[in-house]
């Protein structure tokens, strides 16, 4: 199956730690960044805000070695399993997914996400 890119030529890529199975981040890819990822063996994304390629960890050293690439059943989302060399999030957190969604803006409970 070939990737089904959106109207902007992009596809969301979910990045998951191959060992722990923790979801690390989501980023966008286009056909060229996917080709670069496959050639390099490390994740390369497309930055929508900067309109340029982004080799994850090129500056920080927190690269992501690709283990496997998967397409979902519709071909419109990638799952990339990686061996991370450090935190995935620009905040320094292991994963970009650390903020629970509350039932409402006034919900101050600490019981975790809904």
N, C-alpha and C positions, 0 to 999 in steps of 0.2 A: 504494500500500500504506500502511496505517496502522500506527503503532508498536504493538508487542505488549508492553505493560507487564507487569511481574511482579506477584505477588500484593500487593506493597506499593505498587503504582502507579508503579513506577520502571523506568527503562531505562538501561543503561550507555551512556555516550557516550565514544567514543575521539576524542581531539583530535589532529589531525595538522597540521603546518605545510604550507600549500598550496604553498609554493615548494620547500622542501628535502625534503618528504615524511617528515620525522622525526616519529615518534610523540611527542607532548608530554606527554600526561596522560590519565587516565581519571577521569571523574566521573559522578555520577548525575543524571538528569533525570526530572521528572514532566511531565505534560501541560502544566501551567502554565509551568514553566521553559522548556519547548520553545517554547511560544507567545511567551513574553517574549523568548527568543533570536531568534526569527523577526522579531518586531516591532522589536527594538532593533538587530539586526544584529551583536550581540556576544554571547558566551556567557554564559548565566545557568544555574546549576546548582541542584540541591536538596541542601542539607547534611543528611545523615542524622543527624549528631551534634548539630547545633544546631537541627534541624527548622525551617530557614528558607531562603529563596532566597539565592543567592550569585552576585552579578554579578562574574565574574572580572575582577580588576584595578580594581574600583571604589575600593579603598583604595590599592593599590600603584601604580596606573597601568599595570600590565601586562595591559591588555585584550587580547581576542582578537576581531578582526574576522572575522565569518563569511564564507567564500567559497562553500561548498557544504555541504549536509546530505544524507547518504545513509543508507538503511536496509540492513542485511544481508538475505540471502535469506530468513531466517526472520522478519524484522521485529522481532527482539528485541535488536538492538544498533544504535546510531547511530554513524556516522563523520562527524565535523564537521571540514572543512578550514578553517583559519583563517590570518590574517595576524597573528602575535603582535606586540604592542607592547613585549615584554620577555620575561624568563624565565617559563616556565609553572609551575615548581616553587616551593613556599614556601621551599625551601632556597636559592633563588637560581640553581639549575641551569636550563639551557635546557629540559631534559626531566625529568620525574619518573622516567624509566626510565634509571637509571645504576648500579644495583646488580646485578652478574651473579649468577646462581644457580649454585652449585657442585654438583658431583656428590654431595657429602656434607658434613656439618658439619666434618669433619676435613680436607677438601680445601683446601690452601693454595696451589694452583697459580694462576698469573696468566695462564692461557691463555684466559681469557674465559668466557663462559657456556656451559652445556652445551647 
